[in-house]
């Protein structure tokens, strides 16, 4: 089961120090109560979660947001690092 070992309620998520839990329907949900949302002053759950995500520092071990080329991506074609797009070949036509 993919939800094995995951918190099943907001209380379990709080004890484990996690921000999410797995609901009865098996979907991942935010561990936020209505009271917390109202106390924070945000109008919607989306605004609250976006503010929480922006306030967390990026993991410096991962280097933040990096492109696949810094992780060892391949260089294709004529020396350009292009992700999945191949550069057009220059073709000479006979008689021109």
Backbone as CSV, one residue per row, in Angstrom:
resi,resn,N_x,N_y,N_z,CA_x,CA_y,CA_z,C_x,C_y,C_z
1,UNK,0.832,-1.189,0.000,0.000,0.000,0.000,0.878,1.255,0.000
2,UNK,0.581,2.238,-0.821,1.397,3.436,-0.864,1.231,4.309,0.374
3,UNK,0.105,4.183,1.091,-0.148,5.023,2.256,0.345,4.378,3.550
4,UNK,0.998,3.240,3.456,1.463,2.555,4.650,2.546,3.382,5.332
5,UNK,2.389,3.599,6.627,3.359,4.387,7.370,3.093,5.876,7.313
6,UNK,2.113,6.303,6.558,1.757,7.716,6.455,0.688,8.044,7.488
7,UNK,0.656,9.291,7.999,-0.397,9.670,8.936,-1.770,9.610,8.279
8,UNK,-2.773,9.198,9.049,-4.124,9.054,8.527,-5.055,10.171,9.013
9,UNK,-4.567,11.047,9.893,-5.380,12.155,10.390,-4.489,13.357,10.661
10,UNK,-5.128,14.494,10.929,-4.371,15.714,11.213,-3.563,15.533,12.495
11,UNK,-4.149,14.899,13.498,-3.452,14.692,14.768,-2.203,13.827,14.592
12,UNK,-2.325,12.754,13.815,-1.166,11.893,13.563,-0.090,12.652,12.789
13,UNK,-0.503,13.481,11.847,0.457,14.262,11.072,1.205,15.244,11.970
14,UNK,0.496,15.863,12.909,1.135,16.792,13.849,2.160,16.073,14.719
15,UNK,1.805,14.891,15.231,2.736,14.122,16.062,3.990,13.759,15.282
16,UNK,3.805,13.408,14.008,4.934,13.008,13.163,5.697,14.206,12.614
17,UNK,5.150,15.417,12.770,5.816,16.615,12.261,5.673,16.795,10.765
18,UNK,4.614,16.248,10.192,4.387,16.340,8.746,3.330,17.387,8.441
19,UNK,3.335,17.894,7.205,2.375,18.900,6.764,1.162,18.287,6.080
20,UNK,1.230,17.001,5.757,0.146,16.356,5.026,-0.254,15.046,5.689
21,UNK,-1.425,14.557,5.325,-1.890,13.255,5.767,-2.668,12.609,4.638
22,UNK,-2.952,11.314,4.759,-3.697,10.583,3.756,-5.140,10.439,4.240
23,UNK,-6.102,10.968,3.479,-7.508,10.919,3.857,-8.115,9.540,3.640
24,UNK,-9.385,9.411,4.001,-10.080,8.137,3.854,-10.185,7.713,2.394
25,UNK,-10.205,8.702,1.501,-10.290,8.388,0.074,-8.936,8.038,-0.539
26,UNK,-7.866,8.080,0.275,-6.537,7.707,-0.207,-5.756,8.838,-0.838
27,UNK,-6.292,10.059,-0.779,-5.605,11.201,-1.387,-4.818,11.974,-0.338
28,UNK,-3.748,12.595,-0.771,-2.900,13.386,0.100,-3.578,14.722,0.393
29,UNK,-3.659,15.102,1.673,-4.347,16.327,2.055,-3.501,17.137,3.021
30,UNK,-3.751,18.455,3.074,-3.023,19.343,3.969,-3.527,19.169,5.392
31,UNK,-2.596,19.151,6.343,-2.956,18.994,7.746,-3.192,20.375,8.357
32,UNK,-4.288,21.010,7.960,-4.632,22.352,8.428,-6.086,22.323,8.886
33,UNK,-6.351,22.884,10.058,-7.718,22.948,10.548,-8.348,24.277,10.151
34,UNK,-9.659,24.348,10.236,-10.390,25.558,9.893,-9.993,26.705,10.820
35,UNK,-9.782,26.395,12.087,-9.401,27.414,13.069,-8.040,28.027,12.732
36,UNK,-7.094,27.191,12.316,-5.768,27.700,11.931,-5.881,28.606,10.712
37,UNK,-6.698,28.206,9.776,-6.874,28.988,8.552,-7.464,30.358,8.866
38,UNK,-8.488,30.390,9.719,-9.109,31.662,10.094,-8.149,32.529,10.896
39,UNK,-7.375,31.916,11.803,-6.438,32.669,12.634,-5.289,33.254,11.813
40,UNK,-4.948,32.613,10.718,-3.833,33.093,9.904,-4.183,34.346,9.117
41,UNK,-5.475,34.563,8.849,-5.893,35.763,8.133,-5.981,35.589,6.630
42,UNK,-5.672,34.405,6.131,-5.783,34.166,4.692,-7.227,33.851,4.335
43,UNK,-7.631,34.241,3.135,-9.015,34.047,2.707,-9.292,32.626,2.244
44,UNK,-8.282,31.951,1.703,-8.508,30.613,1.178,-7.374,29.671,1.595
45,UNK,-7.659,28.397,1.480,-6.664,27.384,1.803,-5.486,27.473,0.841
46,UNK,-5.762,27.772,-0.415,-4.697,27.891,-1.419,-3.714,29.002,-1.042
47,UNK,-4.223,30.163,-0.632,-3.347,31.266,-0.233,-2.486,30.862,0.959
48,UNK,-3.103,30.189,1.917,-2.387,29.752,3.118,-1.262,28.783,2.764
49,UNK,-1.568,27.793,1.938,-0.561,26.792,1.569,0.559,27.394,0.732
50,UNK,0.220,28.322,-0.170,1.259,28.986,-0.965,2.188,29.799,-0.076
51,UNK,1.628,30.476,0.938,2.455,31.257,1.858,3.348,30.336,2.681
52,UNK,2.829,29.184,3.093,3.626,28.225,3.846,4.766,27.683,2.993
53,UNK,4.486,27.397,1.747,5.504,26.846,0.844,6.600,27.871,0.578
54,UNK,6.229,29.139,0.413,7.217,30.180,0.126,8.073,30.504,1.345
55,UNK,7.533,30.320,2.551,8.269,30.683,3.755,9.314,29.648,4.137
56,UNK,9.226,28.428,3.612,10.199,27.396,3.944,11.482,27.626,3.151
57,UNK,12.640,27.473,3.797,13.896,27.616,3.052,14.109,26.428,2.128
58,UNK,14.721,26.662,0.987,15.008,25.571,0.057,16.122,24.710,0.628
59,UNK,16.051,23.462,0.352,17.046,22.518,0.818,18.346,22.769,0.065
60,UNK,19.353,23.204,0.765,20.603,23.566,0.100,21.393,22.343,-0.349
61,UNK,21.114,21.169,0.215,21.794,19.964,-0.243,21.393,19.641,-1.672
62,UNK,20.147,19.918,-2.001,19.664,19.658,-3.347,20.065,20.780,-4.294
63,UNK,20.459,21.912,-3.756,20.865,23.028,-4.599,19.694,23.847,-5.096
64,UNK,18.538,23.705,-4.502,17.380,24.465,-4.949,16.907,23.966,-6.294
65,UNK,16.509,24.876,-7.144,15.985,24.511,-8.454,17.133,24.493,-9.458
66,UNK,17.420,23.331,-10.020,18.494,23.212,-10.999,17.964,22.579,-12.263
67,UNK,18.644,22.840,-13.336,18.245,22.218,-14.592,18.862,20.830,-14.682
68,UNK,18.352,20.032,-15.589,18.856,18.666,-15.724,20.272,18.641,-16.279
69,UNK,20.707,19.709,-16.909,22.056,19.730,-17.481,23.111,19.825,-16.388
70,UNK,22.793,20.481,-15.294,23.739,20.564,-14.188,23.860,19.222,-13.475
71,UNK,22.843,18.386,-13.591,22.857,17.075,-12.965,23.545,16.043,-13.843
72,UNK,24.032,16.432,-15.002,24.710,15.493,-15.874,23.908,15.143,-17.102
73,UNK,23.126,16.080,-17.608,22.363,15.856,-18.828,23.290,15.708,-20.019
74,UNK,22.779,15.225,-21.109,23.622,14.982,-22.279,23.565,16.154,-23.238
75,UNK,24.633,16.309,-23.999,24.694,17.321,-25.045,24.451,16.604,-26.360
76,UNK,23.445,17.082,-27.090,23.081,16.426,-28.348,23.399,17.338,-29.524
77,UNK,23.643,16.730,-30.647,23.783,17.483,-31.886,25.086,18.243,-31.969
78,UNK,24.997,19.520,-32.276,26.190,20.311,-32.570,26.685,21.078,-31.347
79,UNK,26.764,20.418,-30.183,27.371,21.017,-29.013,26.435,21.849,-28.163
80,UNK,25.151,21.861,-28.446,24.206,22.622,-27.649,23.519,21.682,-26.665
81,UNK,23.336,22.148,-25.444,22.598,21.351,-24.468,21.123,21.686,-24.624
82,UNK,20.415,20.903,-25.409,18.991,21.137,-25.616,18.232,19.968,-25.046
83,UNK,17.197,20.243,-24.303,16.460,19.198,-23.602,15.389,18.613,-24.510
84,UNK,15.678,17.513,-25.142,14.695,16.810,-25.941,14.411,17.411,-27.303
85,UNK,15.072,18.487,-27.653,14.842,19.120,-28.953,16.144,19.042,-29.732
86,UNK,16.080,18.491,-30.891,17.271,18.343,-31.708,17.368,19.521,-32.671
87,UNK,18.564,20.077,-32.804,18.776,21.201,-33.716,18.585,20.759,-35.160
88,UNK,18.091,21.664,-36.002,17.868,21.343,-37.410,19.192,21.155,-38.123
89,UNK,19.253,20.140,-39.004,20.477,19.881,-39.760,20.502,20.782,-40.987
90,UNK,21.695,21.210,-41.319,21.869,21.982,-42.537,22.087,20.975,-43.667
91,UNK,21.200,20.955,-44.626,21.265,20.004,-45.721,21.510,20.776,-47.019
92,UNK,22.494,20.284,-47.774,22.741,20.934,-49.079,21.999,20.143,-50.141
93,UNK,21.235,20.846,-50.943,20.443,20.211,-52.003,21.295,20.073,-53.248
94,UNK,21.111,18.993,-53.996,21.849,18.810,-55.234,21.388,19.850,-56.255
95,UNK,22.324,20.431,-56.927,22.013,21.378,-57.986,21.812,22.800,-57.493
96,UNK,22.056,23.056,-56.219,21.893,24.442,-55.763,23.201,25.048,-55.332
